Amino acid sequence: MDTALILSLAREALLLMVLASTPPIIASLLVGFLMSLMQAATSIQDSTLSVVPKLGAAVLSLVVAGPWIGQQLSRFATQLFLVLPDIAS
């Protein structure tokens, strides 16, 4: 049972990592796409022009999704600390 419990915790940790990183990745992807469309429309080919808006979008998405991400991390940590004595025995 210890192996199944550890595998379940590892699976949940990986899933939590993917869910927590999704908001900034999607925000950066959308802003990068919009910036590339704008660069193509205006014929501006400076590759560094899109870095600041993508970084701003990622930070803004972390500010917006931060409470949810923190709540999920706190829930997982609480669950992990409650299960830790079962793993150690």
C-alpha positions as CSV (number, residue, x, y, z in Angstrom):
1,M,0.0,0.0,0.0
2,D,2.9,2.3,0.6
3,T,3.9,2.1,-3.1
4,A,0.4,2.9,-4.3
5,L,0.2,5.9,-1.9
6,I,3.6,7.3,-3.0
7,L,2.6,6.9,-6.6
8,S,-0.7,8.6,-6.0
9,L,1.0,11.5,-4.3
10,A,3.6,11.8,-7.0
11,R,0.8,11.8,-9.7
12,E,-1.1,14.5,-7.8
13,A,2.1,16.6,-7.4
14,L,2.8,16.4,-11.1
15,L,-0.8,17.3,-12.0
16,L,-0.7,20.2,-9.5
17,M,2.5,21.4,-11.2
18,V,0.9,21.4,-14.6
19,L,-2.2,23.2,-13.3
20,A,-0.3,25.8,-11.4
21,S,1.9,26.6,-14.5
22,T,-0.9,26.8,-17.0
23,P,-2.1,30.4,-16.4
24,P,1.2,32.1,-17.1
25,I,2.0,29.8,-20.0
26,I,-1.4,30.4,-21.7
27,A,-1.2,34.2,-21.0
28,S,2.3,34.3,-22.5
29,L,1.3,32.2,-25.5
30,L,-1.7,34.5,-26.3
31,V,0.2,37.7,-25.9
32,G,3.1,36.3,-27.9
33,F,0.7,35.4,-30.7
34,L,-0.9,38.8,-30.7
35,M,2.5,40.5,-30.7
36,S,3.6,38.4,-33.6
37,L,0.5,39.3,-35.5
38,M,1.2,43.0,-34.8
39,Q,4.8,42.6,-35.9
40,A,3.8,40.9,-39.1
41,A,1.2,43.6,-39.8
42,T,3.6,46.5,-39.2
43,S,6.7,44.8,-40.7
44,I,8.6,45.3,-37.4
45,Q,11.0,42.4,-37.1
46,D,12.6,43.1,-33.7
47,S,12.5,39.9,-31.8
48,T,12.9,41.6,-28.4
49,L,9.8,43.7,-28.8
50,S,7.5,40.9,-27.6
51,V,9.4,40.0,-24.4
52,V,8.1,42.8,-22.2
53,P,4.4,42.2,-23.0
54,K,4.8,38.5,-22.5
55,L,6.5,39.0,-19.2
56,G,3.8,41.4,-18.1
57,A,1.1,39.0,-19.1
58,A,2.7,36.2,-17.2
59,V,3.1,38.3,-14.0
60,L,-0.5,39.6,-14.3
61,S,-1.8,36.1,-14.7
62,L,0.1,35.0,-11.6
63,V,-1.4,37.9,-9.7
64,V,-4.9,37.0,-10.8
65,A,-4.5,33.2,-10.4
66,G,-2.2,33.5,-7.3
67,P,-4.8,32.9,-4.7
68,W,-6.1,29.8,-6.4
69,I,-2.6,28.4,-6.9
70,G,-1.7,29.1,-3.3
71,Q,-4.9,27.4,-2.1
72,Q,-4.1,24.3,-4.2
73,L,-0.5,24.2,-3.0
74,S,-1.7,24.6,0.6
75,R,-4.3,21.8,0.2
76,F,-1.6,19.5,-1.3
77,A,0.9,20.3,1.5
78,T,-1.7,19.6,4.2
79,Q,-2.7,16.3,2.6
80,L,1.0,15.4,2.3
81,F,1.7,16.2,6.0
82,L,-1.4,14.1,7.0
83,V,-0.3,11.1,5.0
84,L,3.4,11.4,5.9
85,P,3.2,9.1,9.0
86,D,1.5,6.4,6.9
87,I,4.4,6.5,4.5
88,A,7.1,6.4,7.2
89,S,5.7,3.3,8.9
